[in-house]
């Protein structure tokens, strides 16, 4: 139910953090993985992980990515849109440059990759797409209006694509992680630890491998009943409302 032998996958933002954990997890289950990043760094994995250098804030790199990956893989069964950027600014301080950069990377790039991947996914058997969103899609942080909007928009794209592509046998889902122990979250984690704050029921940040395990389920035969839905994996952050916040 979890064997991915012979499957061909593309994972974006795969040099560190959640993306690296996903690439390693899928490769360990038997998939051949193209790990996309700006650095070309690939995670250590028990399996086949191949680098592909691309900057998804560059429209030219986005437009050429799928073709390059398919040349390496010979086809495509799995696409994990993980690459993204978090940037904070109060709404009163927003400018068009900030807005456009986040929309371009966090929303347009994954949507465009789905467009380009569609013919290859449609030709595969039991193809799957997973978007990596954020808990901010449903509960935006202060100063994260645009970031949260991009992740909510990504969830809308996942639902629409699941409907549009059902005749092609392509499943589309989204994973919305809460706070995860990654380089991108290091500053926030340090501030929370210093304040002794508890931001979820679990009482800790998530681990990249925990997110990767859910993605593995969603793209594997075990996850065939999952489609057109977002799966929140936040340690209970949304369940723990502001009146429940506790000091440890």
C-alpha positions, 0 to 999 in steps of 0.5 A: 500500500505504500510501495512507490517502486517505479514511480517518478516524482518531482518535489520542489523546494527540496534542498532543506526542511519539509521538501528535503524530507519529502524527497528522501521519504519518497525515494526510500519508498522506491520512487525516482525523485527529481529534487528541485532547488536553487542550490542543486543540493539533494537530501541524503536518501536510501534511493534515487534522488536527482538534482534539478536547479531552478529558481521558481521565482523566475518564470523562465525556470518555471516554464522549463522545469517539467520538461527537464524533469521528464527528460530525466525521469522518462515520465511523471507520476507524482508532483509535490509543490512544496517550494514557497516563501514566507514574508511578513508585513502588516497590511498597512505596510504592504506594497505591490512588489511584496504582494506580487513576489509572494503570489508569483512564487507561492501560487502562480508557480505551483499552478503553472507547474500543474498546467505543464505537468498535466499531459504527463500525469494524465498519461500515467497510472494513478497520478497524484499531486500534493500542494504544501500549504500552511495552517495560515491558509485558515488562520493567518498570522499577524502580518501574514495576510498575503502569505496566508492568502497564497496558501488559501488560494493554493487550497482552492486550486487543489480542489478545482484541479481535483474536479477538472482532472478526475477524468484523467485519474489524477488525484490532487490534495493539499497538506497544511502544516503548522509550525515545523522545525525547519530553517525557515521557522528557526527565528520564530521557534527561538522567539517562542522558546525564549517566551516559553509559549505553547502554540499548539496542543502537541506542545512542540514544533512538528518535524519535517519527517512527520509532514513527509509521512502524510505526503507519502500516504497521499501519493501512495496506493494507500491514499487513493480515497483522498482527493480534493481535500486539504489535510491540516497537520498542525499539532492542534494549533487551530484547535488551541484558540487564543483563550486556551493559550498557556504558558509553560 
